[in-house]
Amino acid sequence: MISRNALFVLVFIGCCTSASLAIYQDCGSLDGAIEGLEVSKCAATARRCILRRNTNATMTIKFKTNTDSDSLKAVVHGMIMGMPVPFSLPNPNGCKDSGVDCPIHAGNSYQYVTSMPILSSYPRVTVDIKWEIQDAQGRDIICAMIPAKIA
């Protein structure tokens, strides 16, 4: 029979492990791999990123590519009830003002940084953000699904 102390330790470890889940999930990175992803003002241990309206959120994605490409494009959708809703970025060019110098080369790691406005006109909604960085052929180098809530 398991003692109360041992049971407490097991429950505590289980709680701490599930609380430290990554804020994103890979949703099909075809030509690369996500090495790290951070969203400003979003706790790394959060289950859902809270994005406050009338502020800016900065996203940093560290990734490694398996392909060469002369250009990069960021494509973003809000997944609401399983349906993709396109999100217009101020700068979808992944090579301009993002910290990535193009062309990119297979086997190398890069850091993509962008800032996006969370407009006051956005509805208060729970949404999964699908963030893709695509190569010149439109194939996903990385794809990240970020659980979020606009508050």
N, C-alpha and C positions, 0 to 999 in steps of 0.2 A: 504494500500500500504506500502511496506517495504522501509525504508529510506536507503540512500546510506551508512551511517555509519553501520547500521545493516547488510546490504548486505556485506560490507567489512569484518566485524567480522565473518560472516558465512563462507565466502570464506577463510579467514585466518585460521580459526579453521579447515576447511576441508583440506587445504594444510598441516598444521602442523600434523594433524592426519594421513594423508596418507604418510607423510615423515617419520613418526616414526614406520613404519611397521617393524616387526622382520625380521632379515636376513634369517631366515629359515622357512620352513613349515613342520609340521609333515606329513610323508607320509605313516603312517600305523604302529605306535608303537603298537605291539600286547601284549607284556608281560611287559610293563612298560610305563613310561611317561617321556618326556623331561622336565626338570625343568629349563634349561638354556643352551644356546649354544653361544660360542664366537669364532671368528676366528681372530687371531692377524692381526693387520694392516688393519682391516676391520671395518668400522664405523657401530655401532649398528643401525643407522638410514638409512643405505644404502639400496637401492633396489637390488643391485647386488654387490657382493664382488669382488674387483679387486685384483687378485693374480699376482704379478710381477714375471716374469721368472727370474731364477738365484737367487732366495731367498728361504727362508723356511717360511712356514706358520704353526702356532701352533693352534690347535683346542682344545677347552675345552668344554666338554659336561657334564652337571650335569643331572643325571637321577635317577628315582626311579624305582625299579623293583617289579614286581608282582609275581616273580618266583624265586626259588632257582636254582643255576647253579654252577657247578664245574669249568666251563671255559667260556670265552668270546672270540668272534672273530669279528674283524672289517672287513666289506665288503664294498667296495667303487666302484661305477660306475659313469662314466660321461654320462649324458643323452644328447645326441646330436641328434637333430631332432627327439626326441622321442625314440631313440634307445639306449639301455644301452651298454656302452663300459667299460669293466672291467679295473680297475685301481689297479696296484700292489702297495701295501704298504710295506715300509721297515720292519714294525713290525705289522702284523695283529693280533697277540696274545694280546687280550684285558686285560690280567691279568699280562703281563710282561712289565715293564717300562711304565705303563700308569697311575699309581696312584691308580689303583683298586686292592685290595687284594682279590683273590679268595680263597674259594668259596664265591659267593654272596648270599644274603638271601632276600626272599620276604619281602616287606614293608620297606626296607632300601634304603637310597639314596647314590649315589656314584658319584665321579667326575673322568671322563676319560679324559686324556690329551695325545695328540700325536703331533708330529711335522712331517711335510711332505715336501719334497723338491719340489719346482716348477722349474723343469729343463728347461734350455735354449732351449732344443730340443722340448719342447711342442709347438704346434702351437698356434698362437694368435687366440683364439676362445671363443665364448660365450657358456657357458655350465652350466647345472644344475648338481650339485654334489649330488648324492644319497649316504648318509652315514648310514650304518646299523651297529648296535652292536647286535650280535646274541648270544643266549645261547648255551649250549652243544648240544641241539637237532637241532640247525640251525634255530630256530625261532627268529624273530626280537624282541628284548627287546625294542629297539628304532629304528626309521627310520626318518632321517631328509633330506629334500631336500633343498640345499643351492644354490641359484642363484649366479653364478660367471662368471667372465671374466678373461681369461688369457691374460695378456698384456706384 
